[in-house]
Amino acid sequence: MKIVMKPIEMIAWFNNTNHPIPLRFRIESEDKTSSVVKIDKIIFKEEEKIAGNKMVIYRCEGIIDDLKRIFELKYELTTCKWFLFKI
């Protein structure tokens, strides 16, 4: 997988657990067009702490450009920002 670390706009579901559950996200490509990716399956979720920043990493499966792909999302707990980490 390639590291891209791009900020994304996320639609997530929150419940009584500590972490949100991602549903779909929108990402802007280099030519300024945006595409929506629906998350079909969350393979695993883990917490990490880098330089004092708590982050949750989600490895997910979804369809990007008509291909089923595995990608990683990062959610920064302190700022509530989402990133497409690896694709």
Secondary structure, 3 states (H helix, E strand, C coil): CCEEEEEEEEEEECCCCCCCEEEEEEEECCCCCEEEEEEEEEEEEEEEEECCEEEEEEEEEEEECCEEEEEEEEEECCCCEEEEEEC
